């Protein structure tokens, strides 16, 4: 119980430091700490699959990707003396509205599907249950999310590609169609 409380406090503090850090490298370090805390919290709550996926995917891949992207940025030219005190009232209003929405949502039960047997832990192990429901019931959602990730990947490639206009190029159509006096 004490370990869960400490991990929860650690996740909240490191999550707050992600958005309040001025330097992007420190923000990524706090993000890694947030992922580690929440992954360990999931493992303590016997949700091992989600905890391991969170640690492997987020810490192992995405956080390292963020570190490489930040290393490629020219941080010396950026002015990091930015004060965000003018947006504090607006951010508090957003946090309070989200907290009130969560409290109201906990009082109601919403049924997006009429599938009362979403996960039956008596028949299968947790990982088998997740796999079965992911590929049978939620198959279209899995395909849609993979298409969204594909579009995001192609968009990131298109945004970061730079064509070198000074390089020498060959136009095979012009070379084939020229005459002997040209």
Helices and strands as residue ranges (DSSP letters): H 2-20, H 24-44, H 48-53, I 54-62, H 63-72, G 85-87, H 88-107, H 126-135, H 139-160, H 172-177
